[in-house]
């Protein structure tokens, strides 16, 4: 699992017990260490290791920036000092997790030492005044299961937000002319979200392929990997082209500092190198470098979000919503020519020919069934949203390419969302439930979560710790 570092910012207020706040800050530190959470502490800022003084704020901010934390955890070890917490959160512009340990029974004299829950109400109000989005973890004990679950969800949220804010996509050639549905607004993506594109022409790709073929070593490794992991049903020289394409795309992604790729997979590419790119895409997807077809920039953004939400535990797959199941009223075919990673397949994949083209280099395999999340980032007219929900794999007829039949809660409702928009026929799937993480991350990314299941209250309840 990917490691995410957070800033640890325990807070107190002067009129409540400082010794008890110190005690609970230390207990929280110990619990985070037990859970293996990587955090940056503030024990060097003042002797209490607590945040309550405006004079400490800039020192803490500088430390958190230097340590490159991806989020801030604010345990309210007594009531807390809401205004300094809000000022720091506003300056840092990172995901914020609010939590306080559950208070004990008042003593025999009716004295309460902390009032942590009350302080959370105050800090939530002030953060809203500052227009700082935040995540709330229910007021609970350190040993309660809600604590661990809430912390781990927050780490995944931090990962999604960090990846989203630092995404750069290698765009290999313009979209195919016929695919008007995959057009995007490059300037708007940069202005709104800091998502950058690195467009390159097709000749730059083919020149890199020629170079890696001449060098030989990396291409030979990929050929050997394909022979071992896949059933190869194309000619040796065609397999060399698949391998060279994979190595070339990886090199170009590294050159331009990109974490995803969108390629014009047809039809100019076939005239240049004589193959479909699907198998090369599959190999890169298996390595955790999302590659999507038909120059679908929004699809590439979706893929990086999904993989980040899964904390690199599983690989994602890029698919078409294709046809309804012939027998299951809520069933649908997810299919594509073959870019899906090998680990998604429930059988040994075949490198062969695609459904609709004559050139080699596609992949055939049925994907694993089981529970999964399906997602699409998209936008119309300056408004962006994230379609997301759950599905489960079901049995269905054989078809060409990489495919899986899925069942959703209500296909008619999903179909209407896809037609009415702002979505298209492309989505990204993952064999993992990342709906709550992506739903929560949307508040930090400035996009609207759009659940195609009628389960929004269930997702909110899960995030609350219910």
N, C-alpha and C positions, 0 to 999 in steps of 0.2 A: 504494500500500500504506500502511496505517495506520502511523504512527510511534509507537513505544513506547520510553520512556526507562527505562534501568536504572541501578542503582547499581554502580559499578566498585570492587571491594574486594579488591585484590591483597594477599596475606598472605605473611609469612615467619616463620621461627623463628631465634632468636639463634645456635644452635650450628652452623647452616649458613651458607653464604656470603651475606652481605648485598649485596655488589656484584653478584653474579650474580642475586640476586632483583630488585634494582633494574633490571638489564639486561632481564630477562624481563618485568617489569611494563611497561617502556617499549615493548618489542617487541609486547606484547599491545595496549597503547594504540594503537600505530601500525596494527596489523591491524584493530582495531575501526573505526578511522577510514577505512581503505581499504574496508571493507565497508559504510560508511555507517551504522554503529550509533550511536545517540544515547545517551551515557552521562554520568553525573555522577561526577567524579573526586574523589580525596581528597588531591591533591598540596598543597593548602593546609593540611592538618591536621598533617603533619609533613614534614621536609625529604626523607625518603626516598619519600614517597607510597605507603607500605605500612602495612598494618594488622597490628600485633603487640602493641600496648600497650593494656591496659584503660583507661588514662587518656584514650585517643582515642575510645573507643567512643561515648560520649554525644554528642560533637561530630559524629561521622559520622552517627549516627542522626538528629540534628536537621537536618543538611544534607540527607540523603536524604528526610526528611519534607517539608522546605521545598520541595525540588525535585520532589516528588510522583513519585518513581520507582515503577515497577510491579513490579520484581523486583531481585534482587541477584546479581551475578556475582562469584564468589570464586575467582579464579585463584590456585593455590598455586605461587608463584614460587620458593620452595624448600619445605621440609617444611610450613611454615605453622604458625600458632598456633591449634589447634582450638578451645580453650575460648572465646577472645574472639569467634571467628567464630560459634560456637553461641549465645553470649549475645546478640550483635547480631541474629542471625536470629530468635531467639525473640521479642525485643522488637519487631521490625519486622513479623512475620507476613506476609511476602511470599514469593512463589516464589523459590527459591534454586538457583543453578546452580553446581555444583562442577566444577572442571576444573584440571588441571595440565599444563604443557608436558612433553613426553617428555624424559627425562634423556639426556644425552650419554654416550658411552663413558667409563669411568673413565680418568684420565690414567695416564702411565707409572709413577707411584708408587702407583697404586691409589686415588687420592683422588677422591671424588665430592663435587660442590659443592652439590647441591640435594635429591636424594631426594624429588622432588615426588610421585611416585606413592604412596610410603609415607605421606606426610602426608595424602593423600586418604583412605586407609583409616582413618586416625585421626579425621579430621574427620567422615567418614560415621558412625562409631561414636558420636561425641559428639553429633552432631545427632539421632541416633536416641534417645539417652538423654534429650535435651531434648524429644523428641517433635516435632521440626521436620521436616516433609516436605521433600524436596529432589530436584532433578533432577541426574543425573550425566552429564556428557559425557566420553566415553572419553579416557584419557591419550594425547594425540596432539600432533603438531607444529602450529604456527600455520598452516602452508601446506597442511595436509592437508584434503581435502574434508569430512571429518567435523567439523572445527572450524566451518566456515561453516554447514553443515547444522544442527549442534547449537545454535549461537547463534540462528539464525533460527527453529528449532522452539521454543526457549525464549521468544523474543519473543512468538510466537503463544500459547504457554501463559500467559504473563503477561497478555496481552490477554483471554483467556477468563476467567481468574480475576478480573481487575479488573472486567470487565463483569458477571460472575455476582454479585459482591459488591455491585454498585451498580445492580442491576436494579430498575426500578419499572414496573409494567405498568398501563396505562389499561384498566380493565375497563368496557366499555360495556354496561350492563344485566346482569342475572343470566343464568346459563346457561339455554338452552331446557329446559323441564320434561322432555322425553323423553330428554335427554342426561345420564343419570346417570353415564355413563362419564367425563364431563369435570369432575366435581366435584373440588374441591381443598380443602386445609386451609390457609386464609389465615394463621392464627396460627402454624402449624407452619413454613410457609415463611419467615415473619419471624423466628421464634425460632432456627431451624436455620441459615438462609442469609442473613438480612437482605434477602430478596426482598420488596418491598413492592407492594401493590395500591392503585390509586387508582380505586375504584368510582364510577361516575356513573350516574344514571338516564337512560333514553332521552330524556325531555323536554329534558335539558340538551344533548344532541346535536342535537336538532331545532331548539332555540333558536339554537344556534351556526350551524346551516345557514341559518336565516332571516337571521341577521346578515350572513353572508358573501355571500349572494345580493344583499342590499341594497347592500353595498359594491361588489360586482361585479368588480373588477379581477382578483383572484386566480382567481376562478371562470372568467373569460374566458380566462385563460392556460391553465388546465387543459383547457377545452373545445378550444382551438386545438391543444394537445398531442395530445389524443385523436384529433382529426380528421387529424392528420399521421401519427401512429404506429400507429393502429389502424383497422380497418374498422368503421365505426359503423353498426349496423343497428338502432338504437333511435330513438325520436322526439327532436327537438331539446330539448323540455322535459325529457325523461327524462335526456338527456345532461347538461343543466344540473344536475339533481339529483345525478348521479354526481359531477360536478365539485365541487358544493357539499359533498357528503358527504366527499370527499377533503380539501378545505381545512379543513372543520370538525374532522375527526379530527386533522389535523396541528396545528391551533391548540390543541385540548384536550390533546394529548400534550405540547405545549410548556408550556401553562399548569400542568400537574401534574407537570412534570419527568420524563416517562416516556420510556423507550427502546424500548417495544413496546406493542402494543395487542391486546386480545382482545375481539371484538365478538359480541353475540348477533345473528347474521346473519338469523335467522328465528325466529318469524314476526311478532313485534310490529313490527319495523322496516318491513315491507311495508305494514302498516296505517297507519303514520305518514307515510311518504315515497314509497310506491308503487314502490320499486325494490329489487333485490338489492344488497348492498354489495360484491359480488365485484370489480367493475371499480375501485371506489375503493380497495379493499384492494390490488389489483394495482399501482395507481399509487404508493401509499405504500411497498409492498415494493420497488418499483424504486428508490425514493429511499433505501433502506437503513433504513426504519422498519418492522420486522416487524409484520405484522397477521395474526392467525389467526382462524379461524371458530369458531362455536359456543361462545364464551366459554371456550376451552380454554387455561387459564392455563399448564398444564404445556407445552402446545404453544408458547406464546409464549416461555417460558423456553428451550425447545429451540432456537427460531429465533435468539435472541440469542447462544446459545453457538456455534451453527454459524457464524453470520456472523463472530463474533469469532475463531473458529479459522481462518477463511479470510482474516483480516486485510483484509476489505473488498475482496478481489480479485473475488469473484463474489457474486451475489445468491442467496439461498436460496428454496426453495419449500415450501409447506405442503400435505401430501397425505394422502389416505386410501389405506391398503392396501385394495384393493377386491375384485378377483377374480383367480383364477389364469389364466395364459395358456392359451388353448385348445390350443396345440400344444407349448409349451416347458415341461417338467416343473419347471424352476426359475425360470419366468417369472411375473411378477405385474404387475397394472395399478396404477399410482399415478395418482390422479385427484382432482380437486376441481372445484367449480362455477366457479372462475375467479379465485382470488386470486393466481395466480402472476405474478411480475414479467415485464415485456415481454422483458427480455434473456434469459430462459430459453427463450423460444419459438424454434422453428426456422422459423417462418412469421409473417406479419403477423397479430396476434391480432384476433379479431372481438369486438366488444361486442354481445351479443345476449341470448338467453334460456337459462336453465339447463336441466338434464335433468329435474329433478323439481318445478319450480315454474313458475308462470305469469307472474311478474313479470320485467321486463327488468333488465339491469345485470350479467349474468354475462359471463365472458370465455371464448372458445373458442380453443384453440391446442394443437397438439402440441409438446411440449418437445423440445429438442435431446437427442440420444442421447449416447453417450460415457460415460466413467467418472464415477462420482459416489459420494458418501458419504450414507448414510441414518441418521438419528439420532432417538431419542426419550428425553426426560427424563421420568421418572414415578416414582410411589411408592405403596406400600400400607402401611398400619399403621405409619407412622413411618419406614419404610426406603425410601431413594431410590437409584435407579440410572440409568445412561445406556446405553441400547441403541444400539449403533453397529456399522456395518460398511460394506462396499463393494458396489456394484452397477454394472451397465453397461446402457445403453439398448439395446433390441432392437426389431426390427420387430414389429408386431402390428396387430390390427384397429382401424379408426377407432372412436372413441367421443366422446360429447359432453363439453364442459367443457375444462379444461386437463388434459392427461394425458401420460403416457409409460409404455411397457411396459419393465420392467427384468428383468434376470436376476441372481440371486444364487447363491452357491456351493451352498447347500443350503436350498431353500425349506421343506422339512418341519421342519427345525430352527428356522428363523426363525418359521414359523407357530406352532410349539409355544410359543416364547417370548412371542409376542404374545397367545396365548390364556391361557397360564398366568400371565402377568403379571410385573411390575406394569403392563404396557403396555396401550395400546388401539390402535384402528385408525388413529390419526393419527401421522404422522412428518414430519420436515423433511429435505429433500434439498438437496444443493449439488453443482455440477459441479466437484469438487475433492476430493482425498484429504486429509481432515483427521482421519482416524482416529487416527494417532499423537499428534497434538496434544491431542485431546479425551481420549484414554486417559491421557496424562500429567497433564492438568489435573485429572482426577478426584481425584487424591491431595490436591490443595490445596483442593478444593471440599467434600470430605467425602462424596462419593457413590461408588457402586461402578460401575466400568466393566463392561459386559456385552456382549461381542463375539458377534454372531450368526454370524460366520464362525469356522471353526476355525483362527484365525491369531494367537492371542495371543502365541505365541513369536516369530512373524515381526515383530509390532509391537514387542515388547521388543527384539529384535535391531536393528531399525531405530533405535530410540531410543538404544541403546548405541553406535551408529555402525558397525554391521556392514554 
